[in-house]
Amino acid sequence: MDCVFCKIANKEIKSNVVFESEKLLAFLDVNPQAPVHILIVPKKHIAGLNEIETADRELLCDIQLAARDIAKKQNISKTGYRLVANSGPDAGQAVGHLHYHLLGGRKFGWPPG
């Protein structure tokens, strides 16, 4: 498979890892859009939100809990942070592997985009 996030998860491509578990890897985004910009990816290849299955329920919960824990470690949990998963090209999904952007360290506007 020629998926950049699979290669990062398999340690074929170097990244700045901030969290790792059996099922997840979280690392600094190479093109940060906020002072804290971390990507959280499942090690299992899932192309995107449209491809998740009921069997992935526990994995999705693990992502939420990891985001909470990472936000605490990055000292952004009290001021606030955003957890975003883009789905499809119109939403800005640039890599065909399910991933979440954990963004914080500055005030965000609403609506986004």
C-alpha positions in Angstrom: 0.0 0.0 0.0 1.3 3.5 -0.9 -0.4 5.4 2.0 1.8 8.0 3.7 0.1 7.6 7.0 0.4 3.8 7.0 4.1 4.3 6.3 4.4 6.7 9.2 2.4 4.3 11.5 4.8 1.5 10.5 7.8 3.8 11.2 8.9 3.6 7.5 8.7 7.4 7.5 10.0 9.4 10.4 7.6 11.7 12.4 7.6 13.6 15.6 5.5 11.2 17.7 3.7 12.7 20.7 1.5 9.6 21.5 1.4 6.0 20.6 -0.7 3.0 21.6 -1.3 -0.4 20.1 -4.0 1.1 17.8 -3.1 4.7 17.3 -0.2 7.1 16.5 -0.2 10.8 17.0 2.4 13.1 15.6 3.1 16.7 14.8 1.7 18.0 11.5 4.4 19.1 9.1 2.4 22.1 8.0 0.8 23.3 11.3 -2.2 25.6 11.2 -2.1 26.4 14.9 0.6 26.5 17.7 -0.5 22.9 18.5 -1.4 20.8 15.5 -1.2 17.1 15.9 -2.5 14.4 13.7 -4.1 11.3 15.3 -4.2 8.3 13.0 -5.3 4.7 13.4 -2.6 2.2 12.6 -5.3 0.2 10.8 -5.8 1.6 7.3 -9.3 3.1 7.0 -9.6 5.4 4.0 -11.9 7.9 5.7 -15.1 8.5 7.7 -17.2 7.0 4.9 -15.4 3.7 5.3 -15.7 3.2 9.1 -17.7 0.2 10.2 -19.6 -0.7 13.4 -16.6 -2.9 14.3 -14.5 0.3 14.5 -16.6 1.7 17.3 -13.9 1.0 20.0 -11.2 2.5 17.8 -13.2 5.7 17.4 -13.6 6.0 21.1 -9.9 5.4 21.6 -9.2 8.4 19.2 -11.5 10.6 21.4 -9.8 9.6 24.6 -6.3 10.0 23.1 -7.2 13.5 21.9 -8.3 14.4 25.5 -5.1 13.1 26.9 -2.9 14.7 24.3 -4.7 18.0 24.9 -3.9 17.8 28.6 -0.3 17.1 27.9 0.0 19.9 25.4 -1.6 22.3 28.0 -4.5 23.2 25.8 -7.3 21.3 27.5 -8.4 24.3 29.8 -8.3 27.0 27.1 -9.9 24.8 24.4 -9.0 22.9 21.3 -10.6 21.6 18.2 -10.7 18.0 16.9 -11.4 17.8 13.2 -11.8 14.9 10.7 -12.2 16.1 7.1 -14.1 13.7 4.9 -13.6 14.0 1.1 -11.8 16.5 -1.1 -14.4 19.3 -0.7 -13.8 19.2 3.0 -10.0 19.3 2.6 -9.1 15.6 3.2 -5.7 15.4 1.5 -4.6 11.9 2.6 -6.8 8.9 2.0 -6.4 7.5 5.5 -8.7 8.4 8.4 -7.1 11.1 10.6 -8.0 13.7 13.1 -6.5 17.1 13.5 -6.0 18.2 17.1 -5.6 22.0 17.0 -5.1 24.4 19.8 -3.0 27.1 21.3 -4.9 30.0 19.8 -8.5 31.3 19.6 -10.5 29.9 16.7 -13.2 31.6 14.7 -16.7 30.2 13.9 -17.8 29.1 11.5 -14.7 27.4 10.2 -13.6 27.3 6.6 
